[in-house]
Amino acid sequence: MNMFLHDISNARLEWGDTLNEPRLVAGDRLMTFEVVVASPPFSLDKWGAERAAADRYGRYWRGTPPRSKGDYAFISHMIATMDATRGRVGVVVPHGVLFRGGAEGRIRRALIEENLLDAVVGLPPNLFYGTGIPAAILIFRRDRADDACCSSTPAASSSRGRTRTCCGGRSGAYRGGLPGAGERRAVCGRGDLRGDRGNDFNLNIPRYVDTFEKRKHDY
């Protein structure tokens, strides 16, 4: 349906199990791409953790995600399919991915220490059909040169439409993505994520950006 709506007629579509039997392969390796985007099912239960240790593509060397939460399994797959020099990944995730500990915390730490994480973009709640929980977009890049994290938030008059951003090494919203001046303003700060060794490399957005919003009162 997406291909039809965007008038793309030469797409290769495969029906299968992305984690256990990926179809986009070349010989004995996963195909790689410059851009990988996906909105996988949130915290998928029974995603195939029992097969992770024997994964023929070596996707889970940073750690095996929990059996009941497949978020980092999809992230690990997407990272493995990034082009080795210019690859970029954009993935929609539930907020728990940003701060949960255990195996997920160890995988998150490895991704940060590899300097792959470029941005965390917080999305408002009630954005997706069937779930009201807030989500975030994680952006990964192979060509990152800056290991710092810049946090910013466009402050709007209504928090319902607000986007919160933790963007790697950039001031303002991610790559200048703010709307026109006069409607919103960006509040930005920087922090070294790789120095946050005391709390499972927590990416919870309020740790990096002040989400407090002053409200005008009518008298």
ROVO-698239 format. One record per residue: x, y negated, z of N, C-alpha, C, CB in turn; residue in one letter. Coordinates in steps of 0.2 Angstrom, whole numbers, plus 5000, padded with zeros to 4 digits. Each point is the difference from the previous one (the first is absolute). Glycine has a CB too. Layout:
<sites>
  n.c1  n.c2  n.c3  ca.c1  ca.c2  ca.c3  c.c1  c.c2  c.c3  cb.c1  cb.c2  cb.c3  aa
     X     Y     Z      X      Y      Z     X     Y     Z      X      Y      Z   A
...
</sites>
This chain:
<sites>
  n.c1  n.c2  n.c3  ca.c1  ca.c2  ca.c3  c.c1  c.c2  c.c3  cb.c1  cb.c2  cb.c3  aa
  5004  5006  5000   4996   4994   5000  5004  4994  5000   4991   5006   5006   M
  5015  4994  4998   5004   4994   5000  5003  4999  4993   5003   5002   5012   N
  4999  5003  4985   5003   4999   4993  4995  4998  4995   5008   5009   5003   M
  4986  4993  4998   4995   4997   4995  4999  4993  5001   4995   5011   5000   F
  5004  4987  5007   4999   4993   5001  5005  4995  4998   4993   5004   5010   L
  5013  4999  4990   5006   4996   4998  5002  5001  4993   5004   5000   5012   H
  4992  5003  4984   5001   5001   4993  5007  5004  4999   4993   4990   4997   D
  5009  5015  5007   5006   5003   4999  4998  5007  4997   5006   4994   5010   I
  4996  5008  4984   4998   5006   4997  5005  5005  4999   4992   4993   4994   S
  5014  5005  5008   5006   5005   4999  5002  5003  5007   5004   4994   4990   N
  4992  5005  5015   5002   5003   5007  5000  5007  5000   4995   4990   5005   A
  5010  5013  4999   5000   5007   5002  4997  5001  5006   5011   5001   4994   R
  4984  5003  5006   4996   5001   5006  5001  5008  5002   4991   4990   4998   L
  5010  5011  5008   5001   5007   5003  4996  5001  5006   5011   5001   4995   E
  4985  5005  5005   4996   5002   5005  5004  5005  5004   4989   4997   4994   W
  5012  5002  5013   5003   5005   5004  5002  4997  5007   5005   5004   4990   G
  4999  5000  5013   5002   4998   5007  5006  4997  5000   4994   5010   5005   D
  5006  4983  4997   5006   4996   4999  5006  5002  5005   4993   4991   4997   T
  5005  5011  5009   5005   5002   5005  5003  5007  4999   4994   4992   5008   L
  5001  5013  4990   5002   5007   5000  5002  5003  4993   4993   5001   5010   N
  5004  4996  4985   5001   5002   4993  5000  4994  4996   4995   5011   5002   E
  5010  4984  4998   5000   4994   4996  5001  5002  4993   5005   4994   5009   P
  4991  5003  4987   5000   5001   4992  5004  4996  4996   4989   5004   5002   R
  5013  4990  5001   5005   4996   4996  5007  5001  5002   4991   4991   5000   L
  5011  5015  4996   5007   5002   5001  5003  5001  4993   4997   5006   5011   V
  5010  4994  4990   5004   5001   4994  5005  5005  5002   4999   4988   4996   A
  5000  5018  5001   5004   5006   5002  4999  5002  5007   5009   4996   4992   G
  4996  5004  5012   5000   5001   5007  5000  4994  5005   5005   5011   4998   D
  4994  4983  4999   5000   4994   5004  4994  4996  4999   5012   5000   4998   R
  4986  4996  5006   4995   4995   5000  5001  4995  4995   4997   5002   5012   L
  4998  4996  4984   5001   4994   4995  5001  4994  5005   4993   5005   4990   M
  5011  4990  5007   5001   4994   5004  4997  4994  4996   5010   5005   5006   T
  4988  4989  4997   4997   4995   4997  5003  4993  5003   4989   5007   4998   F
  5010  4988  4998   5002   4993   5003  4995  4998  5005   5006   4998   4989   E
  4988  5003  5009   4994   4998   5005  4996  5006  5002   5000   4988   4994   V
  4998  5013  5012   4996   5005   5003  4995  4997  5004   5009   5009   4999   V
  4985  4991  5000   4994   4998   5004  4995  5005  5002   5002   4988   4995   V
  4996  5012  5011   4994   5004   5002  4997  4998  5006   5007   5009   4995   A
  4987  4994  5006   4996   4999   5006  4998  5007  5002   4995   4988   4997   S
  5009  5016  5006   4999   5006   5002  4995  5001  5006   5011   5003   4996   P
  4986  5003  5005   4995   5000   5005  5003  4999  5007   4994   5008   4993   P
  5003  4988  5011   5003   4998   5007  5000  5006  5004   4995   4989   4999   F
  5011  5012  5004   5001   5005   5005  4997  5007  4999   5001   4991   5008   S
  5001  5011  4986   4997   5007   4997  5002  5005  5005   5001   4996   4988   L
  4994  5008  5014   5001   5006   5004  5002  5006  4996   4992   4995   5009   D
  5012  5010  4993   5002   5006   4997  5002  4998  4993   4992   5006   5006   K
  5013  4990  4993   5003   4998   4994  5005  5005  4997   4998   4988   5003   W
  5005  5017  5001   5005   5005   4998  5006  4999  5004   4995   5000   4989   G
  5005  4998  5017   5006   4999   5004  5004  5007  5001   4994   4991   5006   A
  5002  5015  4994   5004   5006   5001  5004  5002  4994   4991   5004   5006   E
  5008  4992  4988   5004   5001   4994  5006  4995  4999   4990   5005   4995   R
  5010  4990  5010   5005   4995   4999  5007  5002  5000   4992   4993   5005   A
  5010  5012  5000   5007   5002   5001  5003  5003  4993   4997   5001   5012   A
  4998  5002  4984   5002   5004   4994  4999  4996  4994   4998   5010   5006   A
  5001  4983  4995   4998   4996   4994  5005  5000  4995   4993   4993   5007   D
  5006  5009  4987   5005   5001   4995  5003  4993  4997   4994   5011   4997   R
  5002  4984  5005   5003   4993   4997  5003  4996  5006   4991   5000   4992   Y
  5010  5003  5014   5004   4997   5005  4997  4993  5002   5010   5006   4996   G
  4983  4994  5004   4997   4993   5002  5000  4999  5007   4993   5001   4990   R
  5008  5004  5015   4999   4998   5007  5006  5001  5004   4989   5004   4998   Y
  5017  4994  4999   5006   5000   5003  5000  4995  5006   5006   5004   4990   W
  4990  4991  5010   5000   4995   5006  4996  5003  5006   5001   4990   4991   R
  4995  5015  5007   4996   5003   5006  4993  5002  4997   5006   4993   5008   G
  4991  5012  4995   4994   5002   4998  4994  4997  5004   5005   5011   4998   T
  4991  4985  4998   4994   4997   5003  4996  5005  5004   5000   4991   4991   P
  4996  5006  5014   4995   5004   5004  4995  5004  4995   5002   4992   5010   P
  4996  5014  4993   4995   5004   4996  4994  4996  4999   5005   5010   5005   R
  4993  4986  5000   4993   4997   4999  5000  4993  4997   4997   5007   5010   S
  5009  4991  4988   5001   4993   4997  5005  5000  4994   4997   4995   5012   K
  5000  5005  4982   5004   5001   4994  5003  4994  4997   4994   5010   4998   G
  5005  4984  5006   5002   4994   4997  5007  4999  4998   4992   4995   5007   D
  5013  5007  4997   5007   5000   4998  5002  5006  4995   5002   4995   5012   Y
  4993  5010  4988   5002   5005   4994  4999  4996  4994   4996   5010   5007   A
  4998  4986  4992   4999   4997   4994  5006  4995  4998   4987   5002   5001   F
  5015  4994  5005   5005   4995   4999  5006  5003  4998   4995   4993   5009   I
  5007  5013  4994   5006   5003   4998  5000  5003  4993   5001   5004   5012   S
  4993  4998  4986   5000   5002   4993  5001  4994  4995   4992   5009   5003   H
  5005  4985  4999   5000   4994   4996  5007  4998  5000   4989   4997   5002   M
  5015  5003  5003   5007   4998   5000  5004  5004  4996   4999   4996   5012   I
  5000  5011  4988   5004   5004   4996  4999  4999  4993   4999   5009   5009   A
  4995  4988  4989   4999   4999   4993  5002  4993  4997   4990   5008   5001   T
  5013  4988  5004   5002   4994   4998  5006  5000  4995   4996   4995   5011   M
  5005  5001  4984   5006   5000   4996  5006  4998  5005   4993   4997   4990   D
  5013  5006  5009   5005   5000   5004  5003  4993  5001   5003   5011   4997   A
  4996  4984  4998   5003   4994   5000  4995  4994  5000   5010   5005   4994   T
  4984  4996  5003   4995   4995   5000  4994  5002  5002   5006   4995   4990   R
  4993  5010  5014   4994   5003   5002  4996  4995  5005   5004   5011   4997   G
  4990  4989  5002   4995   4996   5005  4994  5004  5002   5004   4989   4995   R
  4994  5011  5011   4994   5004   5002  4996  4995  5004   5006   5010   5001   V
  4987  4991  4997   4995   4996   5004  4995  5005  5002   5002   4989   4994   G
  4997  5012  5013   4995   5005   5003  4996  4997  5005   5008   5009   4997   V
  4985  4993  5003   4996   4997   5005  4999  5005  5005   4993   4994   4991   V
  5008  5004  5015   5000   5004   5006  4996  4998  5006   5012   5003   4997   V
  4986  5001  5008   4997   4998   5006  5005  4997  5004   4991   5008   4999   P
  5007  4987  5006   5005   4997   5004  5004  5004  5005   4992   4991   4999   H
  5005  5015  5002   5004   5005   5004  5007  5002  4998   4989   5004   5004   G
  5011  4995  4989   5007   5002   4997  5005  4995  5002   4994   5005   4990   V
  5004  4989  5012   5005   4995   5002  5003  5001  5007   4994   4992   4992   L
  5003  5011  5012   5002   5001   5007  5000  5006  5003   4997   4989   5001   F
  5000  5016  4996   5000   5007   5004  5007  5003  5001   4988   5002   4995   R
  5013  5001  5010   5006   5003   5002  5001  5007  4997   5000   4993   5010   G
  5004  5011  4994   5002   5007   4998  5003  5000  4993   4990   5004   5007   G
  5008  5001  4990   5003   5002   4993  4999  4994  4995   4997   5012   5002   A
  4997  4984  4999   4999   4995   4996  5005  4994  5001   4988   5003   4999   E
  5013  4996  5008   5005   4995   5002  5007  5001  4997   4993   4998   5010   G
  5009  5009  4990   5006   5001   4997  5001  4999  4993   5001   5009   5009   R
  4993  4993  4987   5000   4999   4993  5000  4992  4998   4994   5011   4999   I
  5002  4986  5005   5000   4992   4999  5007  4997  5001   4988   5000   5004   R
  5015  5002  5002   5007   4998   5001  5005  5001  4994   4998   5002   5013   R
  5002  5005  4985   5004   5001   4994  4999  4996  4994   5000   5012   5004   A
  4994  4987  4995   4998   4995   4994  5003  4993  5001   4990   5007   4998   L
  5009  4991  5008   5002   4993   5001  5008  5000  5000   4990   4998   5007   I
  5013  5007  4996   5008   5000   5000  5003  5001  4993   4999   5004   5012   E
  4997  4999  4984   5002   5000   4993  4999  4994  4996   4997   5012   5000   E
  5000  4983  5003   4998   4993   4997  4996  5001  4994   5011   4996   5004   N
  4984  5008  4997   4995   5001   4995  4994  4996  5001   5004   5011   4998   L
  4994  4988  5008   4994   4996   5001  5000  4993  4998   4998   5008   5009   L
  4998  4989  4987   5001   4993   4998  4994  4996  5003   5005   5004   4989   D
  4989  4999  5012   4995   4995   5003  4994  5005  5003   5003   4991   4991   A
  4994  5006  5014   4994   5003   5003  4995  4994  4999   5006   5008   5008   V
  4988  4994  4988   4995   4995   4999  4994  5003  5004   5005   4996   4988   V
  4993  5000  5017   4994   5002   5003  4993  4998  4997   5007   4999   5010   G
  4988  5005  4989   4994   4999   4997  4995  4999  5005   5004   5006   4990   L
  4990  4990  5009   4995   5000   5004  4996  5006  5001   4999   4988   4997   P
  4997  5013  5008   4995   5006   5001  4995  5000  4995   5003   5000   5012   P
  4993  5005  4987   4994   5001   4996  5002  4998  4993   4993   4997   5010   N
  5013  5005  4988   5002   4999   4993  4998  5006  4995   5009   4992   5005   L
  4991  5014  4998   5000   5006   4996  4993  5003  5002   5012   5002   4999   F
  4985  5001  4996   4994   5004   5000  5001  5006  5005   4996   4996   4988   Y
  4999  5005  5016   5000   5006   5005  5004  4999  5006   4999   5006   4990   G
  5005  4989  5011   5004   4999   5006  5001  4992  5002   5006   5011   4998   T
  4993  4988  5008   5000   4993   5002  5007  4998  5003   4988   5000   5002   G
  5016  5005  4999   5007   4999   5003  5004  4995  4996   4999   5011   5006   I
  5005  4985  4997   5005   4996   4996  5005  5004  4997   4998   4990   5007   P
  5005  5008  4987   5006   5004   4997  5005  4995  4999   4992   5008   4995   A
  5014  4995  5002   5005   4996   4998  5003  5002  4994   5003   4998   5012   A
  5001  4998  4984   5004   5003   4994  5007  4999  5002   4991   4996   4992   I
  5013  5010  5007   5007   5000   5001  5003  5000  4993   4999   5007   5011   L
  5006  4989  4989   5004   4999   4993  5007  5002  5002   4993   4990   4996   I
  5009  5015  5000   5007   5002   5000  5004  4998  4993   4996   5010   5008   F
  5010  4989  4993   5004   4998   4994  5007  5004  5001   4994   4989   4998   R
  5009  5013  4996   5006   5003   5000  5006  4994  4999   4995   5010   4995   R
  5003  4984  5003   5005   4995   4998  5000  4995  5006   4999   5002   4988   D
  4999  4999  5018   5000   4995   5005  5007  4998  5002   4989   5004   5004   R
  5013  4990  4996   5006   4997   5002  5000  4997  5007   5003   4998   4988   A
  4991  5001  5015   5000   4997   5007  4997  5005  5005   4998   4988   4994   D
  5005  5012  5012   4998   5005   5004  4996  4997  5006   5010   5007   4997   D
  4988  4987  5002   4996   4996   5005  4992  5001  4998   5010   4992   5003   A
  4986  5006  5002   4993   5000   4999  4997  4993  5001   4999   5012   5003   C
  4998  4986  4992   4997   4993   5001  4992  5001  5001   5009   4995   4993   C
  4988  5002  5012   4993   5002   5002  4996  4993  4998   5003   5009   5009   S
  4992  4992  4988   4996   4994   4998  4992  5002  5000   5010   4995   4994   S
  4986  5000  5007   4993   5001   5000  4997  4994  4997   5000   5007   5010   T
  4996  4994  4985   4996   4994   4997  4994  4999  5005   5003   5002   4988   P
  4997  4992  5015   4995   4999   5005  4994  4996  4997   5008   4999   5009   A
  4986  5005  4990   4994   4997   4997  4995  4998  5006   5002   5008   4990   A
  4993  4989  5007   4995   4998   5005  4996  5006  5003   4999   4989   4994   S
  5001  5016  5003   4996   5006   5002  5005  5006  5000   4989   4996   4996   S
  5012  5007  5010   5005   5006   5001  4997  5006  4995   5003   4996   5012   S
  4991  5004  4986   4998   5006   4996  5003  5000  4994   4989   4999   5005   R
  5014  4996  4992   5003   5000   4994  5007  4999  5000   4990   4996   4995   G
  5013  5004  5011   5007   4999   5001  5004  5006  4998   4997   4992   5010   R
  5009  5006  4987   5005   5005   4999  5006  4999  5004   4996   5001   4988   T
  5007  5004  5015   5006   4999   5004  5005  5004  4997   4994   4999   5011   R
  5012  4998  4989   5006   5003   4996  5006  5000  5004   4995   4996   4990   T
  5008  5010  5010   5007   5000   5002  5004  5002  4994   4997   5004   5012   C
  5007  4991  4986   5003   5001   4993  5008  4999  5001   4990   4995   4994   C
  5013  5010  5003   5007   5001   5001  5004  4994  4997   4999   5012   5000   G
  5005  4984  5004   5004   4995   4997  4998  4995  4996   5007   5009   5000   G
  4986  4989  5001   4997   4995   4996  4996  4995  5004   5000   5008   4990   R
  5000  4986  5009   4996   4995   5003  4994  4999  4997   5010   4994   5004   S
  4985  5004  5000   4993   5000   4998  4997  5006  4998   5003   4990   4995   G
  4991  5011  5002   4997   5006   4998  5004  5004  4995   4989   4995   5003   A
  5010  5011  4997   5004   5005   4996  5001  4997  4993   4996   5010   5007   Y
  5010  4988  4991   5001   4998   4993  4996  4994  4998   5004   5011   4997   R
  4994  4985  5008   4996   4994   4998  4993  5001  4998   5011   4995   4996   G
  4986  5010  5007   4994   5002   4998  4994  4996  5004   5005   5011   4998   G
  4996  4984  5005   4995   4996   5003  4996  4996  4995   5007   4999   5010   L
  4986  5000  4992   4996   4996   4995  5003  4993  5000   4990   5007   5002   P
  5006  4988  4995   5002   4993   4999  5000  4997  5007   4995   5000   4988   G
  5009  4995  5012   5001   4996   5006  4994  4996  5002   5012   4998   4997   A
  4987  5001  5009   4994   4997   5003  4995  5004  5003   5002   4992   4991   G
  4998  5015  5007   4995   5004   5003  5003  5005  5005   4994   5000   4989   E
  5013  5001  5010   5003   5005   5005  5007  4997  5001   4993   5010   4996   R
  5010  4992  5010   5007   4999   5001  5003  5006  5002   4997   4988   5003   R
  5010  5013  4996   5004   5006   5002  5004  4998  5006   5000   5004   4988   A
  5000  5001  5017   5004   4999   5006  5005  5006  4999   4991   4995   5008   V
  5015  5004  4993   5005   5005   4998  5005  5000  5005   4998   4999   4988   C
  5005  5007  5014   5005   5002   5004  5004  5005  4998   4994   4996   5009   G
  5012  5005  4993   5005   5006   4998  5002  5004  5006   5004   4993   4990   R
  4997  5013  5008   5002   5005   5005  5004  5006  4997   4991   4997   5007   G
  5014  5005  4996   5004   5006   4997  4996  5006  5003   5011   4994   5000   D
  4985  5010  4995   4997   5006   5002  5005  5005  5002   4991   4997   4992   L
  5014  5004  5005   5005   5005   5001  5003  4999  5007   5002   5001   4988   R
  4997  4993  5015   5003   5000   5007  4995  5001  5005   5007   4992   4996   G
  4987  5010  5002   4994   5002   5005  5001  5007  5002   4992   4991   4995   D
  5013  5011  5008   5001   5007   5002  4996  5003  5006   5011   4999   4994   R
  4986  4996  5010   4997   5002   5006  4993  5002  5000   5008   4992   5005   G
  4989  5007  4989   4993   5002   5000  4998  5003  4993   4998   4990   5008   N
  5005  5015  4990   4998   5004   4994  5000  4996  4994   4994   5008   5007   D
  5010  4986  4993   5000   4996   4994  4992  4998  4998   5011   5005   4996   F
  4986  4992  5010   4993   4998   4999  4999  4995  4995   4999   5003   5012   N
  4996  4998  4983   4999   4995   4995  4993  4997  5001   5007   5007   4992   L
  4990  4994  5014   4994   4996   5002  5000  4993  4998   4998   5009   5009   N
  4998  4989  4987   5000   4993   4997  5001  4994  5006   4993   5004   4990   I
  5003  4996  5015   5000   4995   5005  5007  4999  5003   4988   5002   5002   P
  5016  5003  4998   5007   5000   5002  5004  4995  4996   4999   5012   5005   R
  4999  4987  4989   5005   4996   4996  4996  4993  4997   5006   5011   4997   Y
  4988  4989  5004   4996   4994   4998  4995  4998  5005   5002   5003   4988   V
  4998  4991  5014   4995   4997   5005  4993  5000  4996   5009   4993   5006   D
  4986  5011  4996   4994   5001   4997  4995  4995  5004   5003   5012   4996   T
  4999  4985  5009   4995   4995   5003  4998  4995  4995   5005   5002   5011   F
  4989  4996  4989   4997   4995   4996  4996  4995  5003   5000   5009   4991   E
  5002  4985  5009   4996   4995   5003  4994  4998  4997   5010   4995   5004   K
  4985  5004  5000   4993   4999   4997  4998  4993  5002   4997   5012   5001   R
  4999  4985  4994   4997   4994   5001  4994  5000  5004   5005   4996   4989   K
  4993  5000  5015   4994   5000   5004  4996  4994  4998   5005   5006   5010   H
  4989  4995  4989   4995   4995   4999  4997  4997  5006   4998   5005   4989   D
  5002  4989  5013   4997   4997   5006  4994  4996  4998   5011   5000   5006   Y
</sites>
